[in-house]
Amino acid sequence: MAARARQLLVEVYSAFLQADKAASLSTQALPALATSLAEATSKSKDIFGPDDASKKDVESWLSKIDAEQTIDLKSLDAELQSRTYLANTTSPTAADIALLGTLYPSVSTLAPADQYAHPSVARYVSHLSHTFASATSSVKAWDPAYEGMPPVERKDLAAEKKEKSKAKAKAADEAAGDAKAQGKGDVAASSAIAAAAGAGAAAEGSDAAAVKAAAKKEKKEKKQKEAAAGGEKKEKPPKGGAAAAESSAPIPSMVDLRVGKIVDIQKHPDADSLYLEQVDFGEPTGPRTVLSGLVNFVPIEAMKDRMVVGICNLKPVAMRGIKSHAMLLCATAKEGKDGGVEPIYPPEGSEVGEKIEVEGYEGKEPLDVLNPKKKIFEAIQPDYATTESKEAAWVGADAEGNDKRARLLRTKKGACYAANFAGATLS
């Protein structure tokens, strides 16, 4: 198994080596071979990735490939589900080439049923075979079997949202009953009844008149109680004051961030700088069409099957005749676009369609659509950034303007991140 890995590594980099040097390297253990290739070819970043973290991952994978006699396709498939490359880099490394050399002979001859049982492995081998077919005679471009592939199961997110609304309505209804039973007074009871009426109206899609009537009744009863007690009316906060700012100021939970996966990509037919992508966000209606201006920053091979973070409640916008129905959250290097742009990754193991939340704003529902006239996204976006450890965050203050700090963008598996950029801006 390791022999095929060594052979393919040497073949891929043979164009940068003298013939006698290539022959002597082919007997080394994989980690040592990669180091020797890096020294002999001056291709260290291609072989090990851009930084020390990626180099550590590559060396770990090479040692694993070197030591194992067989590879468990089931566990490997689970690892590759949220990865394009082993070291989570934007281009293949020596670890990917070594694993391709190991897997290609067996995976490329799997029966369709076995390919469907290990879809991430089949996708991975196919992608790498197309990448390196021109550089070696050991691997030919291979495509998995598509005919007869089982349909992808998709969550019905609309039904889930409706069930949550019904549950909230039921809870509010029960709260109203408790308020009456415990004799907490007409005002408290009417507040609970108003909450129940509002939640029920939202869940069933009924008219908002019932909610307004309940609120009006509560306000009237409160005034009568104050008058009977001889109490003084509380002064209303001035228009545009702190209370108004708190209720209307944009907050990051209004943005619908979700885990997505690029399932198809090509260049826009009428725009050289745009990719035309189909991104699966786990919706029953299927993938969304998304346009991204990344052609000059990320090669198309690195975008294929990539896990991404999508902004899913922007109003669709047409770009050169094609509407984009979401936007990929991307990191721009702190020195500007000249330093590079790359899509943000969700953490490994995140599920397609999974909601991404901002720390401190968990459990809040995003808006259905961000009204472009209210400039909500424009108010929130400037505070998106990556930390020094490359984790994606919203570096904003709370509703009162206090406690400005980095609040990570997280799924259940951890924080979203950039592969290469610390201190980057996100948009």
C-alpha positions as CSV (number, residue, x, y, z in Angstrom):
1,M,0.0,0.0,0.0
2,A,2.7,2.5,1.0
3,A,4.7,1.5,-2.1
4,R,2.0,2.9,-4.4
5,A,1.8,6.0,-2.4
6,R,5.6,6.6,-2.7
7,Q,5.5,5.8,-6.4
8,L,2.8,8.4,-7.1
9,L,4.5,11.1,-5.0
10,V,7.8,10.7,-6.9
11,E,6.0,10.6,-10.3
12,V,4.1,13.9,-9.6
13,Y,7.3,15.7,-8.6
14,S,9.6,13.9,-11.1
15,A,9.5,16.9,-13.4
16,F,11.4,18.9,-10.7
17,L,14.0,16.1,-10.0
18,Q,17.0,14.5,-11.6
19,A,16.4,10.9,-12.7
20,D,19.0,9.4,-10.3
21,K,17.6,11.5,-7.4
22,A,14.0,10.2,-8.0
23,A,15.2,6.6,-7.9
24,S,16.9,7.1,-4.5
25,L,13.9,8.8,-2.9
26,S,11.4,6.1,-3.8
27,T,12.6,3.8,-0.9
28,Q,12.1,6.3,1.9
29,A,9.3,6.3,4.4
30,L,6.5,8.6,3.4
31,P,7.2,11.5,5.9
32,A,10.9,11.4,5.1
33,L,10.2,11.2,1.3
34,A,8.0,14.3,1.5
35,T,10.7,16.2,3.4
36,S,13.3,15.2,0.8
37,L,11.0,16.2,-2.1
38,A,10.4,19.6,-0.4
39,E,14.1,20.2,-0.1
40,A,15.0,18.9,-3.7
41,T,12.2,20.8,-5.5
42,S,11.6,24.0,-3.5
43,K,7.9,23.1,-3.4
44,S,7.5,23.0,0.3
45,K,4.2,24.9,0.4
46,D,2.7,22.6,-2.3
47,I,3.9,19.5,-0.4
48,F,3.1,20.5,3.2
49,G,0.6,23.3,2.9
50,P,1.0,27.0,3.8
51,D,1.8,26.9,7.5
52,D,3.1,24.8,10.4
53,A,-0.4,23.5,11.3
54,S,-1.0,22.1,7.8
55,K,2.5,20.6,7.8
56,K,1.8,18.8,11.1
57,D,-1.5,17.4,9.6
58,V,0.3,16.3,6.4
59,E,3.0,14.5,8.3
60,S,0.5,12.8,10.6
61,W,-1.5,11.5,7.6
62,L,1.7,10.3,5.8
63,S,2.7,8.3,8.9
64,K,-0.7,6.8,9.1
65,I,-0.7,5.8,5.4
66,D,2.8,4.4,5.8
67,A,1.9,2.2,8.7
68,E,-1.5,0.8,7.7
69,Q,-1.9,-2.3,5.6
70,T,-5.5,-1.6,4.6
71,I,-7.7,1.5,4.8
72,D,-11.2,1.4,6.4
73,L,-13.3,3.1,3.7
74,K,-16.3,3.6,6.1
75,S,-14.3,5.7,8.6
76,L,-12.4,7.5,5.9
77,D,-15.7,8.4,4.2
78,A,-16.8,10.0,7.5
79,E,-13.6,12.0,7.7
80,L,-13.8,13.2,4.1
81,Q,-17.5,14.2,4.4
82,S,-16.6,17.8,5.3
83,R,-13.2,18.0,3.7
84,T,-11.9,18.7,0.2
85,Y,-8.4,17.8,1.2
86,L,-6.9,15.9,4.2
87,A,-5.2,18.9,5.8
88,N,-8.2,21.3,5.2
89,T,-6.0,23.3,2.8
90,T,-7.1,25.1,-0.4
91,S,-5.0,22.8,-2.6
92,P,-3.9,19.1,-2.4
93,T,-0.7,18.2,-0.4
94,A,1.6,15.3,-0.3
95,A,-0.9,13.5,2.0
96,D,-3.6,13.7,-0.7
97,I,-1.2,12.4,-3.4
98,A,-0.1,9.5,-1.2
99,L,-3.7,8.6,-0.3
100,L,-4.7,8.8,-4.0
101,G,-1.9,6.4,-4.9
102,T,-3.2,4.0,-2.2
103,L,-6.9,4.2,-3.0
104,Y,-7.0,4.7,-6.8
105,P,-6.6,1.0,-7.9
106,S,-9.3,-0.3,-5.6
107,V,-11.8,2.7,-5.5
108,S,-11.8,3.2,-9.3
109,T,-12.9,-0.4,-9.8
110,L,-15.6,-0.5,-7.1
111,A,-19.1,-1.6,-8.1
112,P,-21.7,1.3,-8.2
113,A,-23.4,0.0,-5.0
114,D,-20.0,0.2,-3.1
115,Q,-19.4,3.7,-4.5
116,Y,-22.8,4.8,-3.2
117,A,-21.9,3.4,0.2
118,H,-18.8,5.5,0.3
119,P,-19.8,8.7,-1.6
120,S,-17.2,11.0,0.0
121,V,-14.3,8.6,-0.8
122,A,-15.6,8.3,-4.4
123,R,-15.9,12.0,-4.8
124,Y,-12.4,12.6,-3.3
125,V,-10.6,10.0,-5.5
126,S,-12.5,11.3,-8.6
127,H,-11.5,14.9,-7.9
128,L,-7.8,14.1,-7.3
129,S,-7.6,11.8,-10.3
130,H,-8.7,14.6,-12.6
131,T,-6.1,16.9,-10.8
132,F,-3.1,14.6,-11.2
133,A,-3.9,12.6,-14.4
134,S,-1.8,14.8,-16.5
135,A,1.2,14.5,-14.2
136,T,1.5,10.7,-13.9
137,S,0.8,7.5,-15.9
138,S,-0.3,5.7,-12.7
139,V,-3.7,7.5,-12.5
140,K,-6.3,8.3,-15.1
141,A,-9.2,10.7,-14.8
142,W,-12.0,8.8,-13.2
143,D,-15.7,9.6,-12.6
144,P,-17.9,7.7,-10.2
145,A,-21.2,6.1,-11.3
146,Y,-24.0,8.6,-11.2
147,E,-26.8,6.6,-12.8
148,G,-28.9,4.9,-10.1
149,M,-27.3,6.9,-7.2
150,P,-29.7,7.0,-4.2
151,P,-31.4,10.4,-3.7
152,V,-30.0,12.7,-1.1
153,E,-32.3,12.9,2.0
154,R,-33.1,16.5,2.8
155,K,-34.6,17.9,5.9
156,D,-37.9,19.7,5.6
157,L,-36.8,22.9,7.4
158,A,-40.1,24.6,6.8
159,A,-41.9,21.9,8.7
160,E,-39.4,22.0,11.5
161,K,-39.9,25.8,11.9
162,K,-43.7,25.3,11.9
163,E,-43.5,22.7,14.7
164,K,-41.3,25.0,16.7
165,S,-43.8,27.8,16.4
166,K,-46.6,25.5,17.5
167,A,-44.6,24.5,20.5
168,K,-44.0,28.1,21.5
169,A,-47.7,28.9,21.1
170,K,-48.6,25.9,23.3
171,A,-46.1,27.0,26.0
172,A,-47.4,30.6,26.0
173,D,-51.0,29.3,26.3
174,E,-50.0,27.2,29.3
175,A,-48.3,30.2,30.8
176,A,-51.5,32.2,30.5
177,G,-53.5,29.5,32.3
178,D,-50.9,29.4,35.1
179,A,-51.1,33.2,35.5
180,K,-54.8,33.0,36.0
181,A,-54.7,30.0,38.3
182,Q,-52.1,31.6,40.6
183,G,-54.1,34.9,40.9
184,K,-51.3,37.1,39.6
185,G,-53.8,39.8,38.6
186,D,-55.7,40.8,35.5
187,V,-52.7,42.6,33.9
188,A,-50.3,39.7,34.2
189,A,-53.0,37.3,32.9
190,S,-53.8,39.5,30.0
191,S,-50.0,39.7,29.2
192,A,-49.8,35.9,29.0
193,I,-53.0,35.7,27.0
194,A,-51.6,38.3,24.5
195,A,-48.3,36.3,24.2
196,A,-50.4,33.1,23.6
197,A,-52.5,34.9,21.0
198,G,-49.4,36.3,19.3
199,A,-47.6,32.9,19.2
200,G,-50.7,31.1,18.0
201,A,-51.3,33.7,15.3
202,A,-47.7,33.3,14.0
203,A,-47.9,29.5,14.1
204,E,-51.2,29.3,12.1
205,G,-50.5,32.4,9.9
206,S,-53.6,34.2,11.0
207,D,-54.2,37.9,11.0
208,A,-52.3,40.2,13.4
209,A,-55.5,41.9,14.6
210,A,-56.0,39.6,17.5
211,V,-52.5,40.4,18.8
212,K,-53.1,44.1,18.5
213,A,-56.4,43.9,20.3
214,A,-54.9,41.9,23.2
215,A,-52.1,44.5,23.5
216,K,-54.5,47.4,23.5
217,K,-56.6,45.8,26.2
218,E,-53.5,45.2,28.4
219,K,-52.5,48.9,28.0
220,K,-55.9,50.1,28.9
221,E,-56.1,47.9,32.0
222,K,-52.7,49.1,33.1
223,K,-53.7,52.8,32.8
224,Q,-56.9,52.1,34.8
225,K,-54.9,50.4,37.5
226,E,-52.4,53.3,37.7
227,A,-55.3,55.8,37.9
228,A,-57.0,53.9,40.7
229,A,-53.7,53.7,42.7
230,G,-53.1,57.5,42.2
231,G,-49.7,56.6,40.7
232,E,-47.9,58.9,38.4
233,K,-47.4,57.9,34.8
234,K,-43.9,57.0,33.9
235,E,-42.2,59.2,31.4
236,K,-41.8,57.8,28.0
237,P,-38.3,57.6,26.6
238,P,-37.7,60.2,23.9
239,K,-38.0,59.1,20.3
240,G,-34.7,57.7,19.1
241,G,-33.5,57.2,22.7
242,A,-31.8,54.1,24.2
243,A,-35.0,52.1,24.4
244,A,-35.8,52.6,20.8
245,A,-32.2,51.8,19.8
246,E,-32.3,48.6,21.8
247,S,-35.5,47.3,20.1
248,S,-34.6,48.3,16.5
249,A,-30.8,48.0,16.3
250,P,-29.6,45.2,14.0
251,I,-28.1,42.2,15.8
252,P,-26.1,39.4,14.3
253,S,-28.7,36.7,14.9
254,M,-30.9,38.4,12.3
255,V,-28.5,37.0,9.6
256,D,-29.3,33.4,8.5
257,L,-25.9,31.7,8.4
258,R,-26.0,28.0,7.4
259,V,-23.6,25.2,6.5
260,G,-23.6,24.4,2.8
261,K,-21.8,22.2,0.3
262,I,-21.0,23.1,-3.3
263,V,-22.3,20.2,-5.4
264,D,-21.7,21.8,-8.8
265,I,-19.6,24.7,-10.1
266,Q,-18.7,26.3,-13.4
267,K,-17.7,29.7,-14.6
268,H,-20.4,32.3,-15.3
269,P,-20.9,32.3,-19.0
270,D,-20.9,36.1,-19.2
271,A,-18.6,37.1,-16.4
272,D,-14.9,36.1,-16.2
273,S,-14.6,36.8,-12.5
274,L,-17.7,34.9,-11.3
275,Y,-18.3,31.3,-10.4
276,L,-21.8,29.9,-10.9
277,E,-22.4,27.4,-8.1
278,Q,-25.1,25.0,-7.0
279,V,-24.9,24.9,-3.1
280,D,-26.8,22.4,-1.1
281,F,-28.1,24.0,2.2
282,G,-30.2,20.9,3.1
283,E,-33.5,22.4,1.8
284,P,-36.2,20.2,0.4
285,T,-36.4,22.4,-2.7
286,G,-32.8,21.4,-3.6
287,P,-29.6,23.3,-4.0
288,R,-29.5,27.1,-4.5
289,T,-27.9,29.0,-7.3
290,V,-25.1,31.1,-5.9
291,L,-22.7,33.5,-7.7
292,S,-19.2,34.2,-6.1
293,G,-16.5,36.5,-7.4
294,L,-13.7,34.0,-6.5
295,V,-12.4,33.0,-9.9
296,N,-9.2,35.1,-9.5
297,F,-8.6,33.8,-5.9
298,V,-9.5,30.1,-5.6
299,P,-9.0,27.5,-8.4
300,I,-12.2,25.8,-9.5
301,E,-10.8,22.4,-8.4
302,A,-10.5,23.7,-4.8
303,M,-14.2,24.8,-4.9
304,K,-15.6,21.5,-6.0
305,D,-17.5,19.6,-3.2
306,R,-16.2,22.2,-0.7
307,M,-18.1,22.8,2.6
308,V,-19.0,26.5,2.9
309,V,-20.8,29.0,5.1
310,G,-23.8,30.6,3.3
311,I,-25.7,33.8,4.1
312,C,-29.2,32.6,3.2
313,N,-31.7,35.4,3.8
314,L,-30.3,38.1,1.5
315,K,-32.7,39.3,-1.2
316,P,-31.8,37.5,-4.5
317,V,-29.7,39.6,-6.8
318,A,-29.1,39.2,-10.5
319,M,-25.5,39.3,-11.7
320,R,-25.1,39.4,-15.5
321,G,-28.5,37.9,-16.1
322,I,-28.4,35.1,-13.4
323,K,-29.9,35.5,-9.9
324,S,-27.9,34.6,-6.9
325,H,-30.0,33.2,-4.0
326,A,-27.4,33.3,-1.3
327,M,-23.8,34.5,-0.6
328,L,-20.7,32.6,0.5
329,L,-19.1,34.1,3.6
330,C,-15.5,34.7,2.6
331,A,-12.3,36.0,4.3
332,T,-10.2,38.8,2.8
333,A,-6.6,39.0,3.9
334,K,-5.9,41.9,6.3
335,E,-3.7,43.5,3.6
336,G,-6.6,43.5,1.2
337,K,-7.7,41.5,-1.8
338,D,-4.1,41.5,-3.1
339,G,-3.3,39.2,-0.2
340,G,-6.1,36.7,-1.1
341,V,-9.7,35.8,-0.6
342,E,-11.1,32.4,0.5
343,P,-14.4,31.0,1.6
344,I,-14.9,30.3,5.3
345,Y,-15.1,26.6,6.4
346,P,-17.6,25.2,8.8
347,P,-16.0,23.0,11.5
348,E,-15.3,19.4,10.5
349,G,-18.4,17.2,11.1
350,S,-20.9,19.9,10.6
351,E,-24.1,18.9,8.7
352,V,-25.3,20.4,5.5
353,G,-28.2,22.8,6.3
354,E,-27.0,23.2,10.0
355,K,-27.6,26.6,11.5
356,I,-24.6,28.7,12.5
357,E,-25.0,30.9,15.6
358,V,-23.1,33.8,17.0
359,E,-22.0,33.3,20.6
360,G,-24.3,35.1,23.0
361,Y,-27.1,35.1,20.5
362,E,-28.0,31.4,20.5
363,G,-31.6,30.3,20.0
364,K,-32.7,33.5,18.3
365,E,-34.4,33.1,14.9
366,P,-33.0,35.0,11.9
367,L,-35.2,37.2,9.8
368,D,-36.9,35.5,6.8
369,V,-35.4,38.1,4.4
370,L,-33.0,41.0,5.2
371,N,-34.8,44.1,3.9
372,P,-32.1,45.9,1.8
373,K,-33.8,49.3,2.5
374,K,-33.1,48.9,6.3
375,K,-29.4,48.1,5.7
376,I,-29.4,45.4,8.3
377,F,-26.6,43.3,6.8
378,E,-24.6,46.4,6.0
379,A,-24.7,47.3,9.7
380,I,-23.6,43.8,10.9
381,Q,-21.1,42.9,8.3
382,P,-18.3,45.3,9.1
383,D,-17.9,43.6,12.5
384,Y,-17.3,40.1,11.0
385,A,-13.6,39.1,11.2
386,T,-11.2,36.3,11.9
387,T,-9.3,36.0,15.1
388,E,-5.5,35.5,15.4
389,S,-6.3,31.8,15.5
390,K,-8.2,32.2,12.2
391,E,-11.6,31.5,13.8
392,A,-14.6,33.4,12.3
393,A,-16.2,35.8,14.7
394,W,-18.5,38.8,15.0
395,V,-16.4,41.4,16.8
396,G,-19.3,43.6,18.0
397,A,-20.9,45.2,21.0
398,D,-24.2,44.2,22.7
399,A,-27.4,46.1,22.2
400,E,-26.4,48.8,24.7
401,G,-23.0,49.4,23.1
402,N,-21.0,47.6,25.8
403,D,-18.7,44.5,25.8
404,K,-17.3,44.7,22.3
405,R,-15.5,41.4,21.9
406,A,-15.0,38.5,19.4
407,R,-18.1,36.3,19.5
408,L,-17.4,33.1,17.5
409,L,-19.6,31.8,14.7
410,R,-20.3,28.2,15.7
411,T,-22.1,25.0,14.8
412,K,-22.6,22.1,17.3
413,K,-19.1,20.9,16.2
414,G,-17.2,24.1,17.0
415,A,-16.1,27.4,15.4
416,C,-16.1,28.2,11.7
417,Y,-12.7,29.2,10.4
418,A,-10.5,30.5,7.6
419,A,-7.8,28.1,6.3
420,N,-5.1,30.8,5.8
421,F,-6.1,34.2,7.1
422,A,-5.8,35.6,10.6
423,G,-7.1,39.1,11.2
424,A,-9.2,39.0,8.0
425,T,-12.3,40.8,7.2
426,L,-15.4,38.7,6.4
427,S,-18.0,39.5,3.8
